[in-house]
Amino acid sequence: MENCCGLLTVKNEPVPLKSVEVELEVRDHVATVVSTLTYENKEDKPLEAVFVFPLPGDAAVCHFSAKIGQTEIVAEVKEKQKAREEYDDALSSGQQAFLLEESEQSPDIFSLSVGSLPPGESASIRLEYVTELTVQADDGLRFCLPAVLNPRYQPQASGGGNVQVASLPSSLVPYSLAFCARVSSPRPVSKIESNCSLDPPQYLNTEQTQATIKLAAGHKFDRDVELLIYYKDAHQPAAVVETGQASAKPGTLMGDPVVMLSLYPEFPQAVMSSVASCGEFVFLLDRSGSMDARLNNSKNAQTRIGSARDTLLLLLKSLPMGCYFNIYSFGSRFEHIFPKSVEYSQTTMETALKKVGEMGANLGGTEILEPLKHIYNQPCIHNQPRQLFVFTDGEVGNTKQVIDVVKKNSHSHRCFSFGIGEGASSALINGLAKEGGGHAQFITGTDRLQPKVMQSLRYALQPAVIDISVTWDLPKDVSVTVLSPPITALFQGQRSLLYAQLTGQISEAAEGCVTVKYSLAGHPSQNQFTFSLKPAEDTGLTVHRLAAQTLIRSLEMEDRESREKQDESVKKKVVELSVQSGVSSAFTAFIAVNKGDGEAIQGPLVRRNIPTPRFMSLGMPMSSSTLCGAPRMMACAMTPLRKSAVQFEQQSDIVHCFGGMMDCAMPESIQMSCDGFDNTGEQCVPSQPPMDPLLQLVFLQKASGCWDLAPALATALGKTSEEVEEIKPASVNHEVWATILSLIWLHGFKIDVQEEWELLAMKAVSWLRAQNASCVQECMDAGNALLGCKVQKDALGL
């Protein structure tokens, strides 16, 4: 790689960023994160360093300060253009300056500019943000510290020059990470899991409501640090009232108390156990070059595209008869299997499976906007509610545009999103689900995609909750201003958060009540929650900042909708709120200038861009507009470390299939086993592992839910055709026998992954019931004897 415009080379040259320290404090479901970045200029010239890095998409950045020697400078939030001008003025007059700004394209990318660091000087930068932890399908609360900023694909139409961002193999990243966390909750912590090695949690009390966690020694910052925190009795509604800032004016958001409500609606069991037999299911699969990366750093890990193909197989087998479906895939262009959604049948399912088996990561870049627009332009089918499933590794540069399109069409569908692999954009994945009234899932580390997707399919098959309204009952002297957007989706066991500003006189003993009313499967229902208005202690301004960030994001979306009218009033509101609350926005930036003793720093300014770790992702050009649109960032270009994904894909000639179900033609030269890079530094193309026996069995199921008695089924069950035929009760037809055998095998050998096959098994049981077969018990006895199992008839639901 060439050294161009003072950019970093891989030859151990000095890099300004020396270390990153992260302290995490989790209180119930809210995290406060303090990151300290230490820079040191070992060169003989003054230095400007630019560090582009990811943060969670819904993080509220609320503090930024720099310490040089013994001097600490706390940054202020200012309108973005003013902050940039102030930064440039400081540099041109030889002063030290620090600028932190959010990307205009995606709210989860920030750039930090460290200007005029004198030779031999070090600077310590402290960044603080607060964020809500998302609830996973298994009730775990997910915290993710992104280690990587995968280069984002910027659609050509969005303009902007191409600027490469340095991205190194993690072993060469020359800075270290220290990470520690403290967790506390009113409820006991039942377990804490991570994709990284942790020291055992240290519980600070006998109730186990407080714990500390540290990364095990020797952690390399070669992956996202993901924590999953599980509490006992997680589904309890809760309220936190936080008193206003003493110095702020009463009547303003920061001056008044703010309440954060966590609601967990519980639906009637009779309704939840029913599964819809209708719906239009549209699957949208990312086939860009980066989907050929492995799911994780393990040598035997499946590729992202391979895992997505296997997941589509499970989905297609689990769909109910009578529904409609279609499958789209996208890269630089998009394709669809059928011109429009078709009724689900054996014929259409087989056509779709054949096409899915041939899908590879060979469509170029990641342009998701056009296929979304095409899907939304298709007329909806009467009495078939549209459910959209999006699978992507989330590497796009036009996140806000994509989310706006989903919101605009939220009345006609629900959107379920899946972020596959390390570095998936949380802003994109969470934004799609939030604005589309669905549910978001992330698949990283050793996670399997299938159980998470099947959980979302279960949500999609639940009746949609409609006519949602929230009413507040407060003391007569207290009024409420709701700061959150209206609730548009409710799912069983999933949390809904509401923020509201309380104005008026609140007594210590006062209580409030919130009632959520909705209609479910034609039945009006409601959940009520009474809470104390007494302010919590020791929360600082966390709730206020999260509330401000929620309101800022809603206003930013409103601003994008009103831009065509040349209306600047919404932008003005965002800037005022951002400055008042000290929370960053798309229109503001943090600026700190060290005026010091007034002595100018001598010498020409050298520029360094600081690399982010890279692993298993194909390089994409990154537009300057992705990097916060700052003109300073366009001064340099970099020779890519590897071939671009587009070049790579044109040379690849791989036939893809379901985990080796068919013989794959794969050139020997690329059937290599390595840590992601071969000895030339190029990325390896992983070979496909043999097909899992479960997927073999699933592959053979018919759309109606039954199985044929075929040699392939006997092989999947680990038996010969003769063994299977010989023990079959004489009076039983072949399909009934094959279906009961398959169900026994699933319950006997794959009960640990039941969530993956539960829906297709329910379909098989429904088919058996419809046959009115008289000798089910005889088949159960024979099947158990053949397979060596002890599965009871009632376990199958028969």
Buried (B, 14 or more C-beta within 10 A) or exposed (E): BEEEEBBBEBEEEEBBBBBBBBBBBBBBBBBBBBBBBBBBBBBEBBBBBBBBBBBBBBBBBBBBBBBBEEEEBEBBBBBBEEBBEBBBEBBEBBBBBBBBBBBBBBBBBBBBBBBBBBBEBBBBBBBBBBBBBBBBBEBBBBBBBBBBBBBBBBBEEBEBEEBBBBBBBBEEBBBBBEBBBBBBBEBBBBEBEBBBEBEEBEBBEEEBBBBBBBBEEEBEBBBBBBBBBBBEEBBEBBBBBBBBBEEBEEEBBBBBBBBBBBBBBEBEEEBBEEBBEBBBBBBBBBBBBBBBBBBBBEEEBBBBBBBBBBBBBBBBBBBBBEBBBBBBBBBBEBBBBBEEBBEBBEEBBEBBBEBBBEBBBBBBBBBBBBBBEBBBEBEEBEEBBBBBBBBBBBBBBBBBBBBBBBBEBBEEBBBBBBBBBBBBBBBBBBBBBBBBBBBBBBBBBEBBBBBBBBBBBBBBBBBBBEEBEBEBEBBEEBEBEEBBBEBBBBBBBBBBBBBBBBBBEBEEEBBBEBBBBBBBBEEEBEBEBEBEBBBBEEBEBBBBBBBBBBBBBBBBBBBBBBEEEEEEEBBBBBBEBBBBBBBBBBBBBBBBBBEBEEEEBEBEBBBBBBBBBBBBBBBBBBBBBBBBBBEBBBBBBBEBBBBBBBEBBEEBEBEBBBBBBEEBEBEEEBBEEEBBBEEEEEBBBBBBEEBBBBBBBBBBBBBBBBBEBBEBBBBBBEBEBEEBEEBBBEEBEBBBBBBBBBBBBBBBBBEEBEBBBBBBBBBBBBBBEEEEBEBBEBBBBBBBEBBEBEBEBEBBEB
